[in-house]
Amino acid sequence: MTRITLLKPEQSHDCGYFPDRKAQSLYVDPRQKCDVQLLTQLNLNGFRRSGKLIYRPDCPDCNACQPVRIPVQQFQLSKRFRRILRGARHWQIGIELPSDSLYGDYANYINQRHADGSMYPPNKDQFYEFLVEGHHNHRFLVARENGEFRACLVVDLFLDGLSSVYCFFDPAYEKLSPGSLMILKTTQLAQLLGLPWHYLGYWIAGSRKMEYKQQYQPLEIYKNDQWTQFKSI
């Protein structure tokens, strides 16, 4: 593996998942040149991307954030997942370039779903820095119905799989579970491409926001520097 320079901020900050905890991360030096091979290796070792920044949680008193991934060739559709796919069978899925129109859909999602969060109020600079800027290996997977926006999942492409970065959708269609649908469609895309993994980011023990990731089975978790079978709790 290429020698990597890691940076660690001197001060921790409030955790976004547990109000009584502090959070801190390790960052890959932004001056590091990262090709797809290096990005794949970093991803395998628990690093994630936010814009151009590549990071891994390194909290002083907590290790709740654990990367998880779906082995796509063994993935099984539950009755609920089949129902979700049927409910959106008229949606068309395609790859699109980021645009001001998609920013508008993103802003609508943040305003309606996350007005109490750190991403509110949304702005265009935030959208481009968070989702559009990167390392030229990401794509916008967009679902539309007769041309109308329904959902978008920003996905990173690695040598060994696809990685979900962030999903936003039209809240008017929340009952159709658009977030779950986009994970299912991305998993199916990885299957078609012959890629072994769909990375879902961090599962966080004790966080209700991250419980949903347990429903994708089978699932693997990265603990103690190795990938092992995830056991639901």
VENJOTA-V858345 format. One record per residue. N is the residue number from 1. PHI is phi in radians with two decimals (* if undefined). PSI is psi in radians with two decimals (NA if undefined). OMEGA is omega in whole degrees, -180 to 180 (999 if undefined). Layout:
BEGIN
n: (N;N)
phi: (PHI;PHI)
psi: (PSI;PSI)
omega: (OMEGA;OMEGA)
END
This chain:
BEGIN
n: (1;2;3;4;5;6;7;8;9;10;11;12;13;14;15;16;17;18;19;20;21;22;23;24;25;26;27;28;29;30;31;32;33;34;35;36;37;38;39;40;41;42;43;44;45;46;47;48;49;50;51;52;53;54;55;56;57;58;59;60;61;62;63;64;65;66;67;68;69;70;71;72;73;74;75;76;77;78;79;80;81;82;83;84;85;86;87;88;89;90;91;92;93;94;95;96;97;98;99;100;101;102;103;104;105;106;107;108;109;110;111;112;113;114;115;116;117;118;119;120;121;122;123;124;125;126;127;128;129;130;131;132;133;134;135;136;137;138;139;140;141;142;143;144;145;146;147;148;149;150;151;152;153;154;155;156;157;158;159;160;161;162;163;164;165;166;167;168;169;170;171;172;173;174;175;176;177;178;179;180;181;182;183;184;185;186;187;188;189;190;191;192;193;194;195;196;197;198;199;200;201;202;203;204;205;206;207;208;209;210;211;212;213;214;215;216;217;218;219;220;221;222;223;224;225;226;227;228;229;230;231;232;233)
phi: (*;-1.03;-1.10;-1.99;-1.67;-1.89;-2.07;-2.30;-1.01;-1.24;-1.98;-1.48;-2.39;-1.11;-1.28;-1.41;-2.00;-2.22;-1.13;-1.70;-2.17;-1.87;-2.15;-2.70;-2.36;-1.64;-2.11;-1.26;-0.89;-0.99;-1.42;-1.18;-1.46;-2.07;-1.55;-1.14;-1.18;-1.20;-1.06;-1.10;-1.15;-1.09;-1.06;-1.09;-1.79;1.57;-1.50;-2.26;-2.08;-2.32;1.11;-1.47;-1.37;-1.99;-2.47;-2.55;-0.98;-2.54;-1.33;-1.14;-2.28;-2.75;-2.32;-1.20;-1.35;-2.25;-1.11;-2.30;-2.60;-1.71;-1.33;-1.14;-1.26;-1.77;-1.11;-2.10;-1.43;-1.40;-1.06;-1.12;-1.14;-1.11;-1.15;-1.09;-1.12;-1.16;-1.13;-2.03;-1.15;-1.60;-1.42;-1.83;-1.90;-2.67;-1.63;-2.26;-1.39;-1.07;-2.65;-1.11;-1.11;-1.17;-1.05;-1.05;-1.19;-1.11;-1.09;-1.07;-1.12;-1.09;-1.08;-1.58;-1.89;-2.37;-1.19;-1.83;-1.87;-1.28;-1.58;-1.72;-1.39;-1.26;-2.60;-1.14;-1.06;-1.04;-1.03;-1.25;-1.20;-1.37;-1.99;-1.54;-1.22;-3.07;-2.16;1.14;-2.12;-1.97;-2.40;-1.76;-1.60;-2.07;-1.84;-2.31;-2.22;0.92;1.52;-1.57;-1.11;-2.15;-2.84;-2.51;-2.16;-1.45;-2.21;-1.63;-1.83;-2.09;-1.15;-1.96;2.91;-1.95;-2.29;-1.30;-1.73;-2.82;-2.12;-2.40;-2.68;-1.36;-1.02;-1.13;-1.95;-1.05;-1.09;-1.54;0.95;-1.09;-1.11;-1.11;-1.02;-1.20;-1.15;-1.10;-1.15;-1.20;-1.10;-1.14;-1.12;-1.06;-1.05;-1.11;-1.43;1.29;-1.62;-1.38;-2.31;-2.12;-1.46;-1.86;1.45;-1.67;-1.63;-2.10;-1.01;1.52;-1.79;-1.12;-1.14;-1.89;-1.05;-1.04;-1.18;-1.19;-1.34;-1.55;-2.25;-1.23;-2.44;-2.08;-2.24;-1.72;-2.37;0.94;1.13;-2.66;-1.56;-2.39;-1.13;-1.47;-1.90;-1.07;-2.12)
psi: (2.44;2.48;2.24;2.34;2.12;2.47;2.50;2.08;2.60;-0.53;2.51;3.02;2.98;2.39;2.43;-0.10;-0.57;1.96;-0.32;0.20;2.79;2.59;2.65;2.65;2.72;2.41;2.46;2.35;2.12;-0.34;-0.15;2.29;2.12;1.92;3.11;-0.51;-0.77;-0.70;-0.69;-0.76;-0.72;-0.76;-0.71;-0.42;0.40;0.13;2.63;3.01;2.46;1.79;-2.27;-0.26;2.35;2.19;2.89;2.29;2.39;1.07;2.55;-0.60;0.44;2.49;0.64;-0.50;2.00;2.19;2.50;2.72;2.66;2.18;1.73;-0.53;-0.36;-0.05;2.44;2.36;2.14;3.03;-0.69;-0.74;-0.68;-0.66;-0.70;-0.77;-0.69;-0.69;-0.43;0.49;-0.32;0.00;2.51;2.33;2.28;2.93;2.27;2.73;2.56;2.56;2.94;-0.56;-0.78;-0.58;-0.73;-0.68;-0.67;-0.81;-0.71;-0.72;-0.84;-0.77;-0.66;-0.51;-0.40;0.69;-0.22;0.19;3.14;-0.27;0.00;2.43;2.60;2.68;2.83;-0.67;-0.75;-0.79;-0.83;-0.67;-0.66;-0.77;-0.56;-0.76;2.48;-2.47;0.51;0.35;0.34;2.72;2.68;1.90;1.99;2.38;2.28;2.73;1.95;0.70;-0.20;2.37;2.39;-0.77;2.78;2.37;2.10;2.22;2.36;2.47;2.16;2.98;-0.46;0.10;-3.02;2.61;2.14;2.19;-0.93;2.48;2.40;2.70;3.00;1.98;-0.35;-0.32;0.42;-0.59;-0.35;0.10;1.00;-0.56;-0.81;-0.70;-0.76;-0.58;-0.75;-0.77;-0.65;-0.67;-0.74;-0.64;-0.74;-0.69;-0.81;-0.59;-0.09;0.42;2.44;-0.36;2.56;1.92;2.29;0.16;-2.60;2.29;2.35;1.92;2.25;-0.01;2.08;-0.50;-0.43;0.01;-0.53;-0.45;-0.35;-0.36;-0.23;1.88;2.54;2.83;2.55;2.63;2.53;1.86;2.48;0.70;0.48;2.67;2.23;2.93;2.36;2.28;2.05;2.59;NA)
omega: (178;178;-176;174;-179;180;178;178;-178;-176;174;179;-180;179;179;-177;-180;-174;-179;-177;175;-178;178;-177;167;180;169;179;-178;179;-180;175;-175;172;-174;178;179;178;177;-179;177;179;178;-179;170;179;177;-179;168;-171;178;-177;176;-170;172;179;178;-172;-174;-174;-175;173;-176;-178;-179;178;176;180;177;169;-162;-179;179;-176;-178;178;174;177;179;-180;177;179;178;180;179;-177;-179;-175;180;178;177;-178;179;176;180;172;176;-175;176;178;177;174;178;178;177;-179;178;179;-179;-178;-176;-173;-173;-180;179;-175;-176;-179;179;-5;180;171;-172;178;178;-180;-177;180;-176;-170;-174;177;-179;-176;175;177;-179;-180;175;178;-170;175;177;174;-175;177;-177;-178;175;-178;176;172;176;-172;171;179;177;-179;-176;-180;177;-178;178;-179;-178;179;170;-174;177;-177;179;-178;-177;-179;179;178;-177;178;178;179;-177;175;179;-179;178;176;178;177;177;177;-179;-179;-180;179;-173;-170;166;-178;-175;-178;-174;165;-174;-180;179;180;180;-180;-175;-179;-175;-176;180;-175;179;-174;-3;-176;176;-177;-179;-180;179;175;174;178;180;180;179;177;-177;179;999)
END
